[in-house]
């Protein structure tokens, strides 16, 4: 059994073990001519050099595994852990007047034309909806019933009812979140987001209430090449033949 590595400087030669404790693997390895021996390969047995190589491999695998667990923990952690912003009350205890804020302040505080206090939002929304819309949380993939919605109709903001997407733009992305290749005109605002370990993404918000909907990526189908990756908890659906929102 051979493991490719370049601990020896990348010249394709292995460290020689003491003749007194060379194993059958060593003998087999040393018998290979340079043109047959795998480049950068070393045999695996109990010699210090090989133990170091295996320790490196195991340690690297463990580190990658821990990073993966940390990533998953981040994706589905509670918004309070992430320091996400939520809507706050105005001086009188009521909703903030959007006209009193600069565009940057409106973005930072998630204050739109439809504005409520945090307490009011909690009354309007379910805990899961509040987590996504007001705290920029992310629902677990493959948990939304809207993944299977195929009736003609319109997807709306769960927070304020603003029409966002037409069913005709919905497609199966395989990601586990409702995905669309286009959005209704003027329905959303796009905001730069660096909350994901410093990587720049484009957040999608409802243009009327500034609720967090998801993110948009440039890996979607024609004709736009865009993938609006949305949280089902942030959306409602209004069937064309039924005026009510589900």
PALUMVEX-814323 format. One record per residue (C-alpha): residue number from 1; x, y, z. Coordinates in nm, 4 decimals, always signed. Example, Ala and Ser with C-alpha at 12.3 -4.5 7.8 and 13.67 -1.06 7.14 Angstrom:
BEGIN
+-----+----------+----------+----------+
: seq :        x :        y :        z :
+-----+----------+----------+----------+
:   1 :  +1.2300 :  -0.4500 :  +0.7800 :
:   2 :  +1.3670 :  -0.1060 :  +0.7140 :
+-----+----------+----------+----------+
END
This chain:
BEGIN
+-----+----------+----------+----------+
: seq :        x :        y :        z :
+-----+----------+----------+----------+
:   1 :  +0.0000 :  +0.0000 :  +0.0000 :
:   2 :  +0.1395 :  +0.3371 :  -0.1001 :
:   3 :  +0.0588 :  +0.6952 :  -0.0019 :
:   4 :  +0.1529 :  +0.9879 :  -0.2235 :
:   5 :  +0.3225 :  +1.2709 :  -0.0386 :
:   6 :  +0.6149 :  +1.5088 :  -0.0777 :
:   7 :  +0.7598 :  +1.5065 :  +0.2718 :
:   8 :  +1.0947 :  +1.4224 :  +0.1156 :
:   9 :  +1.1098 :  +1.7387 :  -0.0933 :
:  10 :  +0.9147 :  +1.6111 :  -0.3928 :
:  11 :  +1.1938 :  +1.4148 :  -0.5656 :
:  12 :  +0.9953 :  +1.0901 :  -0.5573 :
:  13 :  +1.2419 :  +0.9092 :  -0.3286 :
:  14 :  +1.1577 :  +0.7741 :  +0.0126 :
:  15 :  +1.3619 :  +0.7994 :  +0.3311 :
:  16 :  +1.5735 :  +0.4892 :  +0.3821 :
:  17 :  +1.4985 :  +0.2901 :  +0.6929 :
:  18 :  +1.7597 :  +0.1113 :  +0.9036 :
:  19 :  +1.8520 :  -0.2185 :  +0.7465 :
:  20 :  +1.8004 :  -0.4012 :  +1.0737 :
:  21 :  +1.4289 :  -0.3205 :  +1.0967 :
:  22 :  +1.3312 :  -0.2877 :  +0.7288 :
:  23 :  +1.0015 :  -0.4624 :  +0.6684 :
:  24 :  +0.8821 :  -0.6523 :  +0.3655 :
:  25 :  +0.7135 :  -0.3332 :  +0.2525 :
:  26 :  +1.0477 :  -0.1514 :  +0.2679 :
:  27 :  +1.2160 :  -0.4204 :  +0.0662 :
:  28 :  +0.9408 :  -0.4151 :  -0.1930 :
:  29 :  +0.9503 :  -0.0378 :  -0.2116 :
:  30 :  +1.3286 :  -0.0164 :  -0.2410 :
:  31 :  +1.3217 :  -0.2804 :  -0.5166 :
:  32 :  +1.1129 :  -0.0539 :  -0.7381 :
:  33 :  +1.3116 :  +0.1385 :  -0.9945 :
:  34 :  +1.2535 :  +0.5154 :  -1.0141 :
:  35 :  +1.0495 :  +0.4812 :  -1.3336 :
:  36 :  +0.8094 :  +0.2341 :  -1.1657 :
:  37 :  +0.7968 :  +0.3720 :  -0.8117 :
:  38 :  +0.4990 :  +0.6100 :  -0.7592 :
:  39 :  +0.6285 :  +0.9678 :  -0.7519 :
:  40 :  +0.6400 :  +1.1075 :  -0.4006 :
:  41 :  +0.5265 :  +0.7748 :  -0.2521 :
:  42 :  +0.6376 :  +0.6122 :  +0.0714 :
:  43 :  +0.5493 :  +0.2692 :  +0.2093 :
:  44 :  +0.3339 :  +0.2584 :  +0.5230 :
:  45 :  +0.4773 :  +0.0735 :  +0.8199 :
:  46 :  +0.6064 :  +0.1568 :  +1.1658 :
:  47 :  +0.9156 :  +0.3634 :  +1.0797 :
:  48 :  +0.9234 :  +0.7182 :  +1.2271 :
:  49 :  +0.9064 :  +0.8853 :  +0.8862 :
:  50 :  +0.6001 :  +0.6879 :  +0.7866 :
:  51 :  +0.4346 :  +0.7346 :  +1.1252 :
:  52 :  +0.4831 :  +1.1088 :  +1.0782 :
:  53 :  +0.3253 :  +1.0931 :  +0.7349 :
:  54 :  +0.0234 :  +0.9034 :  +0.8634 :
:  55 :  -0.0066 :  +1.1381 :  +1.1619 :
:  56 :  -0.0124 :  +1.4294 :  +0.9188 :
:  57 :  -0.2824 :  +1.2637 :  +0.7082 :
:  58 :  -0.4982 :  +1.1760 :  +1.0085 :
:  59 :  -0.4525 :  +1.5202 :  +1.1654 :
:  60 :  -0.5424 :  +1.6913 :  +0.8384 :
:  61 :  -0.8545 :  +1.4766 :  +0.8008 :
:  62 :  -0.9565 :  +1.5530 :  +1.1584 :
:  63 :  -0.9040 :  +1.9245 :  +1.1041 :
:  64 :  -1.1135 :  +1.9209 :  +0.7875 :
:  65 :  -1.3845 :  +1.7276 :  +0.9682 :
:  66 :  -1.3864 :  +1.9770 :  +1.2535 :
:  67 :  -1.4049 :  +2.2628 :  +1.0059 :
:  68 :  -1.7023 :  +2.0956 :  +0.8394 :
:  69 :  -1.8798 :  +2.0591 :  +1.1723 :
:  70 :  -1.8072 :  +2.4213 :  +1.2519 :
:  71 :  -1.9428 :  +2.5266 :  +0.9148 :
:  72 :  -2.2642 :  +2.3318 :  +0.9662 :
:  73 :  -2.2948 :  +2.4748 :  +1.3158 :
:  74 :  -2.2567 :  +2.8258 :  +1.1755 :
:  75 :  -2.5138 :  +2.7745 :  +0.9009 :
:  76 :  -2.7858 :  +2.6610 :  +1.1368 :
:  77 :  -2.6881 :  +2.8424 :  +1.4557 :
:  78 :  -2.9165 :  +3.0781 :  +1.6381 :
:  79 :  -2.9119 :  +3.4388 :  +1.5147 :
:  80 :  -2.8121 :  +3.5672 :  +1.8596 :
:  81 :  -2.4939 :  +3.3616 :  +1.8275 :
:  82 :  -2.4187 :  +3.5268 :  +1.4936 :
:  83 :  -2.4866 :  +3.8818 :  +1.6129 :
:  84 :  -2.7542 :  +3.9404 :  +1.3493 :
:  85 :  -2.9395 :  +4.2698 :  +1.3484 :
:  86 :  -3.3125 :  +4.2873 :  +1.4162 :
:  87 :  -3.5640 :  +4.5658 :  +1.3862 :
:  88 :  -3.5700 :  +4.8008 :  +1.6871 :
:  89 :  -3.8210 :  +5.0473 :  +1.8281 :
:  90 :  -3.8294 :  +5.4198 :  +1.7681 :
:  91 :  -3.7956 :  +5.6864 :  +2.0413 :
:  92 :  -4.1645 :  +5.6597 :  +2.1375 :
:  93 :  -4.1565 :  +5.2814 :  +2.1549 :
:  94 :  -4.3360 :  +5.2466 :  +1.8226 :
:  95 :  -4.1977 :  +5.1489 :  +1.4823 :
:  96 :  -3.9101 :  +5.3529 :  +1.3430 :
:  97 :  -4.0122 :  +5.6112 :  +1.0828 :
:  98 :  -3.8290 :  +5.4968 :  +0.7675 :
:  99 :  -3.8046 :  +5.8544 :  +0.6392 :
: 100 :  -3.5969 :  +5.9515 :  +0.9428 :
: 101 :  -3.3161 :  +5.7143 :  +0.8470 :
: 102 :  -3.0446 :  +5.7262 :  +0.5850 :
: 103 :  -3.0305 :  +5.4430 :  +0.3291 :
: 104 :  -2.7375 :  +5.2867 :  +0.5195 :
: 105 :  -2.9293 :  +5.3040 :  +0.8471 :
: 106 :  -3.2335 :  +5.1433 :  +0.6878 :
: 107 :  -3.0162 :  +4.8596 :  +0.5618 :
: 108 :  -2.8391 :  +4.8112 :  +0.8958 :
: 109 :  -3.1641 :  +4.8132 :  +1.0962 :
: 110 :  -3.3728 :  +4.6253 :  +0.8366 :
: 111 :  -3.6287 :  +4.9043 :  +0.8323 :
: 112 :  -3.8445 :  +4.9183 :  +0.5202 :
: 113 :  -4.1616 :  +5.0939 :  +0.4131 :
: 114 :  -4.3428 :  +4.8274 :  +0.6150 :
: 115 :  -4.2020 :  +4.8743 :  +0.9649 :
: 116 :  -4.2779 :  +4.7159 :  +1.3025 :
: 117 :  -4.1095 :  +4.6926 :  +1.6390 :
: 118 :  -3.9342 :  +4.3691 :  +1.7277 :
: 119 :  -4.2224 :  +4.2789 :  +1.9608 :
: 120 :  -4.4739 :  +4.3364 :  +1.6821 :
: 121 :  -4.2761 :  +4.1247 :  +1.4387 :
: 122 :  -4.2704 :  +3.8431 :  +1.6920 :
: 123 :  -4.6497 :  +3.8635 :  +1.7123 :
: 124 :  -4.6890 :  +3.8626 :  +1.3352 :
: 125 :  -4.4397 :  +3.5865 :  +1.2553 :
: 126 :  -4.3828 :  +3.2356 :  +1.3828 :
: 127 :  -4.0507 :  +3.1750 :  +1.5630 :
: 128 :  -3.9054 :  +3.0156 :  +1.2508 :
: 129 :  -4.0231 :  +3.2976 :  +1.0269 :
: 130 :  -3.8831 :  +3.5563 :  +1.2670 :
: 131 :  -3.5506 :  +3.3701 :  +1.2757 :
: 132 :  -3.5191 :  +3.3921 :  +0.8978 :
: 133 :  -3.6856 :  +3.7212 :  +0.8079 :
: 134 :  -3.5745 :  +3.9420 :  +1.0958 :
: 135 :  -3.2532 :  +3.7731 :  +1.2126 :
: 136 :  -3.1173 :  +3.6603 :  +0.8751 :
: 137 :  -3.1232 :  +3.2947 :  +0.9759 :
: 138 :  -3.1121 :  +2.9989 :  +0.7379 :
: 139 :  -3.3611 :  +2.7149 :  +0.7475 :
: 140 :  -3.2389 :  +2.3587 :  +0.7103 :
: 141 :  -3.2411 :  +2.2355 :  +0.3496 :
: 142 :  -3.5160 :  +2.0079 :  +0.2179 :
: 143 :  -3.7591 :  +2.1149 :  +0.4916 :
: 144 :  -3.9886 :  +2.3528 :  +0.3002 :
: 145 :  -4.3155 :  +2.2355 :  +0.1464 :
: 146 :  -4.2706 :  +2.5074 :  -0.1158 :
: 147 :  -4.0050 :  +2.2915 :  -0.2801 :
: 148 :  -4.2916 :  +2.0880 :  -0.4239 :
: 149 :  -4.5255 :  +2.3757 :  -0.5144 :
: 150 :  -4.6151 :  +2.3565 :  -0.8842 :
: 151 :  -4.9499 :  +2.5351 :  -0.9079 :
: 152 :  -4.9648 :  +2.8560 :  -1.1125 :
: 153 :  -4.9295 :  +3.1492 :  -0.8777 :
: 154 :  -4.7006 :  +3.3916 :  -0.6996 :
: 155 :  -4.4556 :  +3.3567 :  -0.4118 :
: 156 :  -4.4877 :  +3.6465 :  -0.1678 :
: 157 :  -4.2990 :  +3.7792 :  +0.1332 :
: 158 :  -4.4198 :  +3.6066 :  +0.4482 :
: 159 :  -4.3596 :  +3.9254 :  +0.6449 :
: 160 :  -4.5611 :  +4.1754 :  +0.4426 :
: 161 :  -4.7225 :  +3.9967 :  +0.1479 :
: 162 :  -4.5196 :  +4.1685 :  -0.1233 :
: 163 :  -4.5204 :  +3.9625 :  -0.4483 :
: 164 :  -4.1678 :  +3.8363 :  -0.5136 :
: 165 :  -4.1501 :  +3.5495 :  -0.7628 :
: 166 :  -4.3736 :  +3.3983 :  -1.0288 :
: 167 :  -4.3996 :  +3.0201 :  -1.0330 :
: 168 :  -4.2792 :  +3.0193 :  -1.3938 :
: 169 :  -3.9342 :  +3.1271 :  -1.2740 :
: 170 :  -3.9058 :  +2.8499 :  -1.0138 :
: 171 :  -3.6763 :  +2.5576 :  -1.0919 :
: 172 :  -3.5231 :  +2.2558 :  -0.9199 :
: 173 :  -3.1701 :  +2.3503 :  -0.8157 :
: 174 :  -3.1016 :  +2.0419 :  -0.6046 :
: 175 :  -2.9857 :  +2.2583 :  -0.3137 :
: 176 :  -3.2825 :  +2.1915 :  -0.0849 :
: 177 :  -3.4063 :  +2.5516 :  -0.0888 :
: 178 :  -3.6743 :  +2.7020 :  -0.3178 :
: 179 :  -3.4876 :  +2.8490 :  -0.6136 :
: 180 :  -3.5808 :  +3.0947 :  -0.8873 :
: 181 :  -3.3970 :  +3.2320 :  -1.1894 :
: 182 :  -3.5718 :  +3.5698 :  -1.1869 :
: 183 :  -3.7582 :  +3.8042 :  -0.9544 :
: 184 :  -4.0562 :  +4.0344 :  -1.0074 :
: 185 :  -3.9549 :  +4.3941 :  -1.0925 :
: 186 :  -3.8785 :  +4.6061 :  -0.7861 :
: 187 :  -3.9619 :  +4.3233 :  -0.5456 :
: 188 :  -3.6248 :  +4.2855 :  -0.3759 :
: 189 :  -3.3196 :  +4.4789 :  -0.2633 :
: 190 :  -2.9705 :  +4.3320 :  -0.2999 :
: 191 :  -2.7252 :  +4.3946 :  -0.0164 :
: 192 :  -2.3575 :  +4.2995 :  +0.0146 :
: 193 :  -2.3136 :  +4.0385 :  +0.2888 :
: 194 :  -1.9781 :  +3.9422 :  +0.4453 :
: 195 :  -2.1156 :  +3.7597 :  +0.7486 :
: 196 :  -2.0176 :  +3.4169 :  +0.6123 :
: 197 :  -1.6564 :  +3.3873 :  +0.7325 :
: 198 :  -1.5692 :  +3.7056 :  +0.5415 :
: 199 :  -1.6782 :  +3.5717 :  +0.2018 :
: 200 :  -1.8755 :  +3.8259 :  +0.0027 :
: 201 :  -2.2249 :  +3.7170 :  -0.0915 :
: 202 :  -2.5309 :  +3.9050 :  -0.2143 :
: 203 :  -2.8202 :  +3.9028 :  +0.0295 :
: 204 :  -3.1748 :  +3.9250 :  -0.1058 :
: 205 :  -3.4242 :  +4.1263 :  +0.1003 :
: 206 :  -3.7883 :  +4.2135 :  +0.0537 :
: 207 :  -3.7922 :  +4.5687 :  -0.0809 :
: 208 :  -4.0881 :  +4.6666 :  +0.1378 :
: 209 :  -4.0107 :  +4.5256 :  +0.4842 :
: 210 :  -3.6372 :  +4.4520 :  +0.4444 :
: 211 :  -3.6964 :  +4.0950 :  +0.5568 :
: 212 :  -3.4146 :  +3.8513 :  +0.4804 :
: 213 :  -3.5150 :  +3.6124 :  +0.2020 :
: 214 :  -3.1895 :  +3.4397 :  +0.1099 :
: 215 :  -2.9040 :  +3.5014 :  -0.1334 :
: 216 :  -2.8557 :  +3.5220 :  -0.5086 :
: 217 :  -2.5775 :  +3.3390 :  -0.6928 :
: 218 :  -2.4514 :  +3.3478 :  -1.0500 :
: 219 :  -2.4892 :  +2.9759 :  -1.1197 :
: 220 :  -2.8506 :  +2.9601 :  -1.2328 :
: 221 :  -3.0084 :  +2.8538 :  -1.5618 :
: 222 :  -3.0841 :  +3.0599 :  -1.8723 :
: 223 :  -3.1987 :  +3.3175 :  -1.9485 :
: 224 :  -3.0624 :  +3.5078 :  -1.6456 :
: 225 :  -2.7887 :  +3.2766 :  -1.5179 :
: 226 :  -2.9016 :  +3.3628 :  -1.1645 :
: 227 :  -3.0113 :  +3.1448 :  -0.8741 :
: 228 :  -3.2231 :  +3.3183 :  -0.6136 :
: 229 :  -3.1773 :  +3.0727 :  -0.3265 :
: 230 :  -3.4661 :  +3.1462 :  -0.0906 :
: 231 :  -3.5731 :  +3.0288 :  +0.2521 :
: 232 :  -3.9167 :  +2.8694 :  +0.2383 :
: 233 :  -3.9964 :  +3.0165 :  +0.5798 :
: 234 :  -3.9600 :  +3.3648 :  +0.4312 :
: 235 :  -4.2157 :  +3.2960 :  +0.1597 :
: 236 :  -4.5868 :  +3.2475 :  +0.1238 :
: 237 :  -4.7638 :  +3.1205 :  -0.1881 :
: 238 :  -5.0706 :  +3.2696 :  -0.3512 :
: 239 :  -5.2259 :  +3.0320 :  -0.6028 :
: 240 :  -5.3631 :  +3.1924 :  -0.9184 :
: 241 :  -5.7086 :  +3.0404 :  -0.8668 :
: 242 :  -5.7157 :  +3.1164 :  -0.4936 :
: 243 :  -5.6719 :  +3.4602 :  -0.3395 :
: 244 :  -5.5529 :  +3.3333 :  -0.0014 :
: 245 :  -5.1843 :  +3.3041 :  +0.0877 :
: 246 :  -5.0610 :  +2.9665 :  +0.2094 :
+-----+----------+----------+----------+
END
